[in-house]
């Protein structure tokens, strides 16, 4: 099993290197310095496209309940491998702009939405079965959508004009970035139209390990207000 694990790791790293070389060879891609490891949130690939589809479905349904139908531009922050942003675009006439700072997650999303199967290994950190240490997935492609766009950028330096969006969505996003919640929301507000709105989905601990430091529901609502 260990030999198989090492072999799977080797195959996975070769595939990663191949995907990232395509990104590195493009002169159009900027370099962004960030504390995040390239492997950070790698599980989002499988959450978005393999075993987490029910979770994505529930997020999508909640978001669509809050749409007016008049939205022209929707921004999804920290879109990862774009499972949620894709579903929003598939069920909306609006332009959906997905942003993230991790190129690996975007590259996998680009492959999946360009009629190509993507073969990747998922490595389970705490397997309850020795047969499930590494799982090989062949992720099926989905049709490319004309209203779904991916923009590789830093949240603090997004290449959009002020008041560009009718809706900005932060799904499991404001809680993981280093910026103070109020500062993040003020920054987001710059990109919203006067009639625009923000949707946040996620936990309320905002990277605070101590319970006493975590925000209550009321404090979160006060921050948004």
N, C-alpha and C positions, 0 to 999 in steps of 0.2 A: 504493500500500500504506500509506503514511503517512497519507493522507487517510482511508482506511478505518479505520486504527488509532485516529485521533482521533475519528472518528464512533462507533466501538465503545466507546471510553472514555467518551464523553459519554452514550451510552445506558446503560452500566453504572452510572455515577454517579447518573443519574436514578433507576434502579431501586433503588440502595442508599439514596438519600435517601428514596424512597417507603417502603421497608421500615423504615428507622430512624425516620421520622416517626410510624409506628404505635406504635413502642416509646416514643418521647418523649412522645406524647400521653396515655399511660396514667399515671394518678396512682398506680397500684399499684407501679410499678417504681422501685426505689431508685437513687440516684446513687452510683456507686462510682468513686473516684479511683484510677487505675492508670497505670503508665508504658507499658502496652501500647497500641500504635496500633490504631485500629478495624480497620485492614486487616491487622493481624498474623494470621498463620495462615489467611489467606483461602483458601489452597490446600486446606485441610482439607475445605472444602465439596466440592471435586471429588475429593479422595482418598476421602472417605466415600461419595459417591453416584455417581461417574462412573468414574474409571479406577483406583481403588485397592481395588476390592472383594475382590480376592484377598488383599491384605494384611489387610484387616478380617476376612476369613474365617479366616485363619491365627491371628490374635489371639484370635478368638472360640473357635476349636477348642481352643487352649491353655488359655484360661480355663475352658472347660467340662470339660476333663479334671481340673481342680482343684476342681470343685464337688462337694459331697456330696449335693446334692438337698434338703437340709434348710434351705437359706438362705431367709430371709423378706425381708430387706432388703439390697440391694447398692448401694453408692455408687460412681459413676464420676467421678473427679476430672479436670478439664480435658477434658470430653467433646467440646468443639468443636461441630461440627455433628451430633453424635450418631449417626454411622454405627455405631460399635462398641456404644454403650449400647443402641441399638435392636436390634441383632442378639442381644445378651445377653438382652434382655427377650423377644424373639421365641421364644427357645429355652429359656426358664426360667419357672417359676411365681412366682419372687420378684419383689418390687417393686424396680425398677431406677431409682435416682435419679441423673440426670445433672446435673453442676454445671459452670459455666464463668463467667468474668468478662467475656467478650466478647459483648455483646448481638447483634451482627450475625450471628455464627455460630448462636446460638440461634434468632434470627428465621428464618433460612433453614431450620433443622431443623423449626421449627414449621410452616412453609409446606409442606414436603415431606411431613410426617406429617398433613396436614389436607386430603388429596384435591385438592391444587392443584399444577399444573405450575409449576416455577420456571425462568424464563429468565435466565441469567447469562452474562457473558463471562469467560473465563479468559485472562489475559495471561501469556504465557510469557516469563520474564526472559531466557532465553538460547536463543532459537529456532534450530534448525538448518535451518529452512526458512522463507523469507519469507512463505509462505502460512499459517504457523502462529504468526504474531505474536499474533493474538487468535483465540480459539476460542469459538464460541457454543454453549452447552449448553442443552438443554431437559430438565431433570431431572424424571423421572417421580415422581409421588407414591407413597407407600406407605401401607398401612392404619394408622390410629392404634391404638396398643396400650393397653389399660387399665392395664397394669402398668409403663408407661414414663413417667417424669415428669421435667420439666426445672426446675431451680432455679437462677436467676441469682444468684450470690453470690461473695464473695471467699473463697478457701481459708482465710485466716487468721481469718475471722469467719463461719463457716457456721452457719445457723439450725437446727441439729439438737441433740437432747439427747445427752448422753454415753451411750455403750454402745448406740447405736441400730442398728448394722450388723453383719451376719454376715461381710461381705466388703467391702473397700475396694480399688478398682482405680485405679492411677495409670499410664496408658498414655502414654508420652512426656510425663511431667508433672514428676516430682521433679527431672528433669535441667534443666528450663527455668526453674523458679521461683528467686527470689533466696535463699530460705531455705536454711540449711545442712541437709544431708540428715538428720542425726540429729535436728535440731529438727523437721523436717517429719514424720518418722516418729513422734516423741513426740506431736506434735499429732494425727496420724491415729489413734494408739493410744487417744486419749480417746474417739473415736467408735465404737470397736470393742467388741463384746461380749467377755467373757472368753475365749470359745471361738472368737472371730473371727480372720480372717487378712487379710493384705495381699498383693496381686499387683502387682509393678512390671514393666512392659515398656518397654524403651527403651535408649538408649546409656548409657555410664558416664562420659562426660566432664563432666557436670554443669556446663556452661557454663565449663569450664576450657580455655582455648585452648592452654596449655602442657602438653605430655605429662607433665612431671614433677609437675604439680598434679592430674592426673586420678587418680581412684580405681581401684585394681585390683579384680578380681573379689572377692578375699578381703576387701579393705577395705569393699566394698559389703555383703558378707554380714555382716561384723562390725558394721557400722552397723545393719543390720536386727536382728541378735541383740541 
